[in-house]
Every structure is written in structure tokens, then in C-alpha cells.
Amino acid sequence: MNKDRGIIKWLPFDSLVNSKSVVESILYEKRKVKKPILSKEQMEEIEEKLIEAFYEQEKITLKIYKCGYIESITSTISNIDITYKKIFLETNDIILFNQIVAISL
């Protein structure tokens, strides 16, 4: 009669599966970048391009800093809230002005 050890024989390999998530989280944290510091002139240039794109309803590509990563969003601007410095896009995204790193028309 052959006795099978069942699940017990696979327990050493379970530790390899659990370490995969730890390694992925470490790599995720390593890929984070610091937020670029913009000069006053760069901020004014971004502001001018935003206003121009809003009035002409052009598609723009925004590079924003979010949670340690730089993301790219392409859309048109639907509204600009000057009081709270928010930009509302057609894609239903809301972006704060201080998140913007670069802009291209």
C-alpha cells in the first residue's frame, strides 16, 4: 500500500511563492523617483500653456508626479479652478497644479 504525504510534500515550495510578493514590493519602492523641482520660469511657462490649451480646446499631454512616479495623461481641459489650483480634464481626472512636472501641446 502506497501512502502519499499529500500537501505536506509541497510545503517547502510555499515559501518561494510568498517571497515573490515581497520582492515585487521592494522593486516597486526602488523604482520611485523624487519630485523634480521646477523654477519660477518653468511654472509660468506651464501656466501659460495650460491657459492657451484651455481656451483653444487643444489636446495636451501632462506629465504629473503622483506617489513617487511620473505619469503621462493626454486629454483636453474642461475647466480650471483658480481658487483651489485644480485642473479638470475631459477624462474625468482632477489634477492639482503642483503635481504637473511638464506639459506639451
N, CA and C atoms as a LAMMPS dump frame, in Angstrom:
ITEM: TIMESTEP
0
ITEM: NUMBER OF ATOMS
315
ITEM: BOX BOUNDS ff ff ff
-5.0000000000000000e+02 5.0000000000000000e+02
-5.0000000000000000e+02 5.0000000000000000e+02
-5.0000000000000000e+02 5.0000000000000000e+02
ITEM: ATOMS id mol type element x y z
1 1 1 N 0.848 -1.172 0
2 1 2 C 0 0 0
3 1 3 C 0.897 1.24 0
4 2 1 N 0.625 2.163 -0.871
5 2 2 C 1.407 3.384 -1.04
6 2 3 C 0.747 4.515 -0.25
7 3 1 N 1.511 5.078 0.685
8 3 2 C 0.986 6.202 1.48
9 3 3 C 1.525 7.5 0.892
10 4 1 N 0.624 8.376 0.513
11 4 2 C 1.009 9.685 -0.036
12 4 3 C 1.037 10.697 1.104
13 5 1 N 2.036 11.559 1.074
14 5 2 C 2.146 12.572 2.125
15 5 3 C 1.199 13.757 1.885
16 6 1 N 0.536 13.774 0.746
17 6 2 C -0.442 14.813 0.444
18 6 3 C 0.199 16.186 0.302
19 7 1 N -0.378 17.171 0.926
20 7 2 C 0.069 18.554 0.822
21 7 3 C 1.399 18.794 1.524
22 8 1 N 1.763 17.948 2.443
23 8 2 C 2.987 18.139 3.229
24 8 3 C 4.216 18.205 2.337
25 9 1 N 4.253 17.437 1.265
26 9 2 C 5.436 17.419 0.408
27 9 3 C 5.625 18.731 -0.357
28 10 1 N 4.598 19.565 -0.457
29 10 2 C 4.707 20.819 -1.205
30 10 3 C 4.965 22.032 -0.303
31 11 1 N 4.987 21.868 0.977
32 11 2 C 5.163 22.992 1.905
33 11 3 C 6.483 23.747 1.714
34 12 1 N 7.62 23.123 1.416
35 12 2 C 8.846 23.91 1.212
36 12 3 C 8.743 24.906 0.059
37 13 1 N 7.943 24.599 -0.958
38 13 2 C 7.809 25.493 -2.102
39 13 3 C 6.878 26.667 -1.811
40 14 1 N 6.093 26.568 -0.757
41 14 2 C 5.185 27.652 -0.378
42 14 3 C 5.954 28.904 0.014
43 15 1 N 7.12 28.75 0.601
44 15 2 C 7.91 29.925 0.991
45 15 3 C 8.392 30.696 -0.225
46 16 1 N 8.627 30.03 -1.34
47 16 2 C 9.048 30.717 -2.568
48 16 3 C 7.931 31.587 -3.122
49 17 1 N 6.712 31.12 -3.042
50 17 2 C 5.574 31.892 -3.543
51 17 3 C 5.383 33.154 -2.711
52 18 1 N 5.506 33.052 -1.41
53 18 2 C 5.312 34.204 -0.537
54 18 3 C 6.417 35.236 -0.712
55 19 1 N 7.621 34.805 -1.016
56 19 2 C 8.716 35.759 -1.185
57 19 3 C 8.574 36.558 -2.469
58 20 1 N 7.813 36.058 -3.424
59 20 2 C 7.619 36.777 -4.69
60 20 3 C 6.951 38.134 -4.456
61 21 1 N 5.946 38.183 -3.607
62 21 2 C 5.258 39.449 -3.34
63 21 3 C 6.172 40.431 -2.612
64 22 1 N 7.028 39.914 -1.751
65 22 2 C 7.973 40.782 -1.035
66 22 3 C 8.978 41.379 -2.008
67 23 1 N 9.489 40.561 -2.915
68 23 2 C 10.448 41.046 -3.911
69 23 3 C 9.791 42.08 -4.821
70 24 1 N 8.552 41.837 -5.238
71 24 2 C 7.843 42.799 -6.085
72 24 3 C 7.634 44.128 -5.371
73 25 1 N 7.308 44.097 -4.096
74 25 2 C 7.104 45.349 -3.363
75 25 3 C 8.421 46.109 -3.187
76 26 1 N 9.52 45.398 -3.014
77 26 2 C 10.822 46.051 -2.907
78 26 3 C 11.193 46.715 -4.225
79 27 1 N 10.977 46.015 -5.336
80 27 2 C 11.281 46.591 -6.646
81 27 3 C 10.386 47.788 -6.947
82 28 1 N 9.12 47.733 -6.52
83 28 2 C 8.193 48.852 -6.704
84 28 3 C 8.707 50.092 -5.977
85 29 1 N 9.182 49.92 -4.773
86 29 2 C 9.702 51.039 -3.992
87 29 3 C 11.016 51.574 -4.568
88 30 1 N 11.839 50.694 -5.136
89 30 2 C 13.121 51.125 -5.698
90 30 3 C 12.949 51.978 -6.95
91 31 1 N 11.875 51.743 -7.697
92 31 2 C 11.651 52.479 -8.944
93 31 3 C 11.102 53.885 -8.721
94 32 1 N 10.766 54.229 -7.504
95 32 2 C 10.231 55.564 -7.222
96 32 3 C 11.313 56.618 -7.444
97 33 1 N 10.864 57.806 -7.887
98 33 2 C 11.783 58.921 -8.124
99 33 3 C 11.368 60.107 -7.263
100 34 1 N 12.296 61.009 -7.062
101 34 2 C 11.987 62.228 -6.321
102 34 3 C 11.279 63.21 -7.241
103 35 1 N 10.465 64.052 -6.647
104 35 2 C 9.737 65.038 -7.426
105 35 3 C 10.713 66.091 -7.95
106 36 1 N 10.669 66.355 -9.274
107 36 2 C 11.543 67.383 -9.833
108 36 3 C 11.164 68.768 -9.301
109 37 1 N 12.157 69.576 -9.067
110 37 2 C 11.927 70.941 -8.593
111 37 3 C 11.895 71.856 -9.811
112 38 1 N 10.798 72.598 -9.944
113 38 2 C 10.632 73.499 -11.083
114 38 3 C 10.995 74.917 -10.687
115 39 1 N 11.608 75.619 -11.623
116 39 2 C 11.924 77.025 -11.376
117 39 3 C 10.662 77.867 -11.592
118 40 1 N 10.749 79.116 -11.211
119 40 2 C 9.611 80.029 -11.361
120 40 3 C 9.249 80.203 -12.832
121 41 1 N 10.268 80.277 -13.696
122 41 2 C 10.029 80.441 -15.132
123 41 3 C 9.331 79.214 -15.718
124 42 1 N 9.73 78.023 -15.283
125 42 2 C 9.099 76.803 -15.778
126 42 3 C 7.639 76.739 -15.344
127 43 1 N 7.363 77.146 -14.118
128 43 2 C 5.983 77.144 -13.635
129 43 3 C 5.123 78.14 -14.413
130 44 1 N 5.685 79.3 -14.733
131 44 2 C 4.944 80.292 -15.516
132 44 3 C 4.69 79.782 -16.929
133 45 1 N 5.662 79.094 -17.505
134 45 2 C 5.502 78.532 -18.85
135 45 3 C 4.398 77.47 -18.859
136 46 1 N 4.372 76.624 -17.845
137 46 2 C 3.321 75.611 -17.736
138 46 3 C 1.958 76.269 -17.607
139 47 1 N 1.875 77.32 -16.795
140 47 2 C 0.616 78.033 -16.601
141 47 3 C 0.124 78.661 -17.904
142 48 1 N 1.026 79.273 -18.663
143 48 2 C 0.648 79.88 -19.937
144 48 3 C 0.148 78.832 -20.927
145 49 1 N 0.824 77.686 -20.99
146 49 2 C 0.405 76.623 -21.902
147 49 3 C -0.943 76.043 -21.49
148 50 1 N -1.189 75.948 -20.189
149 50 2 C -2.482 75.452 -19.709
150 50 3 C -3.613 76.384 -20.124
151 51 1 N -3.403 77.671 -19.942
152 51 2 C -4.432 78.644 -20.296
153 51 3 C -4.67 78.646 -21.807
154 52 1 N -3.604 78.577 -22.567
155 52 2 C -3.723 78.533 -24.032
156 52 3 C -4.48 77.286 -24.48
157 53 1 N -4.153 76.138 -23.91
158 53 2 C -4.822 74.883 -24.267
159 53 3 C -6.288 74.899 -23.844
160 54 1 N -6.596 75.554 -22.728
161 54 2 C -7.974 75.626 -22.262
162 54 3 C -8.835 76.46 -23.206
163 55 1 N -8.346 77.626 -23.601
164 55 2 C -9.142 78.499 -24.461
165 55 3 C -9.229 77.988 -25.895
166 56 1 N -8.223 77.297 -26.371
167 56 2 C -8.244 76.777 -27.741
168 56 3 C -8.743 75.336 -27.804
169 57 1 N -9.054 74.744 -26.658
170 57 2 C -9.539 73.365 -26.558
171 57 3 C -8.637 72.378 -27.304
172 58 1 N -7.333 72.51 -27.083
173 58 2 C -6.35 71.616 -27.683
174 58 3 C -6.1 70.434 -26.759
175 59 1 N -5.698 69.323 -27.371
176 59 2 C -5.266 68.179 -26.563
177 59 3 C -3.869 68.446 -26.047
178 60 1 N -3.683 68.146 -24.786
179 60 2 C -2.366 68.342 -24.182
180 60 3 C -1.909 67.03 -23.543
181 61 1 N -0.608 66.934 -23.369
182 61 2 C -0.032 65.811 -22.641
183 61 3 C 0.622 66.369 -21.392
184 62 1 N 0.105 65.947 -20.254
185 62 2 C 0.635 66.387 -18.965
186 62 3 C 1.471 65.272 -18.36
187 63 1 N 2.619 65.632 -17.857
188 63 2 C 3.418 64.704 -17.068
189 63 3 C 3.252 65.148 -15.621
190 64 1 N 2.685 64.251 -14.818
191 64 2 C 2.401 64.597 -13.432
192 64 3 C 3.17 63.667 -12.491
193 65 1 N 3.482 64.206 -11.328
194 65 2 C 4.152 63.436 -10.281
195 65 3 C 3.085 62.926 -9.328
196 66 1 N 3.027 61.597 -9.19
197 66 2 C 1.995 61.009 -8.348
198 66 3 C 2.569 59.796 -7.612
199 67 1 N 2.627 59.87 -6.303
200 67 2 C 3.053 58.767 -5.437
201 67 3 C 4.435 58.22 -5.797
202 68 1 N 5.353 59.088 -6.156
203 68 2 C 6.718 58.652 -6.434
204 68 3 C 6.98 58.297 -7.885
205 69 1 N 5.989 58.408 -8.742
206 69 2 C 6.137 58.077 -10.156
207 69 3 C 5.691 59.247 -11.014
208 70 1 N 6.228 59.332 -12.215
209 70 2 C 5.804 60.354 -13.175
210 70 3 C 4.902 59.671 -14.191
211 71 1 N 3.658 60.126 -14.234
212 71 2 C 2.663 59.565 -15.144
213 71 3 C 2.375 60.546 -16.26
214 72 1 N 1.872 60.033 -17.365
215 72 2 C 1.551 60.851 -18.519
216 72 3 C 0.051 60.747 -18.797
217 73 1 N -0.606 61.89 -18.975
218 73 2 C -2.037 61.924 -19.26
219 73 3 C -2.252 62.818 -20.485
220 74 1 N -2.999 62.317 -21.461
221 74 2 C -3.327 63.101 -22.644
222 74 3 C -4.83 63.333 -22.668
223 75 1 N -5.227 64.599 -22.705
224 75 2 C -6.641 64.946 -22.697
225 75 3 C -6.794 66.435 -23
226 76 1 N -8.041 66.881 -23.047
227 76 2 C -8.315 68.311 -23.162
228 76 3 C -8.806 68.804 -21.803
229 77 1 N -8.632 70.077 -21.563
230 77 2 C -9.013 70.671 -20.284
231 77 3 C -10.476 71.089 -20.361
232 78 1 N -11.273 70.647 -19.381
233 78 2 C -12.68 71.042 -19.361
234 78 3 C -12.919 72.257 -18.471
235 79 1 N -12.099 72.401 -17.411
236 79 2 C -12.276 73.535 -16.513
237 79 3 C -11.001 73.738 -15.699
238 80 1 N -10.786 74.97 -15.277
239 80 2 C -9.659 75.301 -14.409
240 80 3 C -10.222 76.036 -13.199
241 81 1 N -9.919 75.528 -12.006
242 81 2 C -10.34 76.158 -10.757
243 81 3 C -9.128 76.908 -10.195
244 82 1 N -9.156 78.222 -10.321
245 82 2 C -8.021 79.045 -9.909
246 82 3 C -7.91 79.102 -8.377
247 83 1 N -9.035 79.08 -7.694
248 83 2 C -9.031 79.178 -6.241
249 83 3 C -8.299 78.012 -5.584
250 84 1 N -8.645 76.787 -6.001
251 84 2 C -8.041 75.599 -5.403
252 84 3 C -6.905 75.027 -6.249
253 85 1 N -6.57 75.729 -7.337
254 85 2 C -5.488 75.333 -8.247
255 85 3 C -5.67 73.899 -8.729
256 86 1 N -6.86 73.633 -9.264
257 86 2 C -7.186 72.312 -9.808
258 86 3 C -7.476 72.434 -11.301
259 87 1 N -7.138 71.371 -12.018
260 87 2 C -7.407 71.301 -13.45
261 87 3 C -8.303 70.094 -13.683
262 88 1 N -9.44 70.322 -14.312
263 88 2 C -10.384 69.256 -14.607
264 88 3 C -10.227 68.876 -16.074
265 89 1 N -10.008 67.592 -16.334
266 89 2 C -9.805 67.115 -17.697
267 89 3 C -11.045 66.411 -18.223
268 90 1 N -11.115 66.25 -19.544
269 90 2 C -12.24 65.565 -20.183
270 90 3 C -12.305 64.093 -19.776
271 91 1 N -11.195 63.528 -19.354
272 91 2 C -11.144 62.122 -18.936
273 91 3 C -11.582 61.949 -17.487
274 92 1 N -12.206 62.973 -16.913
275 92 2 C -12.692 62.997 -15.521
276 92 3 C -11.567 62.9 -14.5
277 93 1 N -10.373 63.283 -14.894
278 93 2 C -9.256 63.359 -13.951
279 93 3 C -9.205 64.765 -13.363
280 94 1 N -8.843 64.849 -12.106
281 94 2 C -8.639 66.136 -11.452
282 94 3 C -7.18 66.188 -11.029
283 95 1 N -6.484 67.199 -11.512
284 95 2 C -5.057 67.318 -11.255
285 95 3 C -4.796 68.629 -10.541
286 96 1 N -3.991 68.555 -9.494
287 96 2 C -3.562 69.764 -8.806
288 96 3 C -2.409 70.391 -9.584
289 97 1 N -2.349 71.701 -9.563
290 97 2 C -1.329 72.404 -10.33
291 97 3 C 0.085 72.02 -9.886
292 98 1 N 0.277 71.775 -8.583
293 98 2 C 1.614 71.45 -8.113
294 98 3 C 2.05 70.032 -8.453
295 99 1 N 1.167 69.201 -9.013
296 99 2 C 1.532 67.857 -9.457
297 99 3 C 2.168 67.877 -10.854
298 100 1 N 1.941 68.936 -11.613
299 100 2 C 2.405 68.986 -13.012
300 100 3 C 3.904 69.206 -13.04
301 101 1 N 4.572 68.359 -13.822
302 101 2 C 6.019 68.449 -13.986
303 101 3 C 6.363 69.01 -15.358
304 102 1 N 5.612 68.616 -16.379
305 102 2 C 5.852 69.084 -17.75
306 102 3 C 4.546 69.059 -18.516
307 103 1 N 4.509 69.845 -19.602
308 103 2 C 3.33 69.917 -20.444
309 103 3 C 3.765 70.061 -21.895
310 104 1 N 3.036 69.425 -22.78
311 104 2 C 3.298 69.602 -24.205
312 104 3 C 1.963 69.662 -24.94
313 105 1 N 1.908 70.541 -25.923
314 105 2 C 0.673 70.723 -26.696
315 105 3 C 0.635 69.794 -27.878
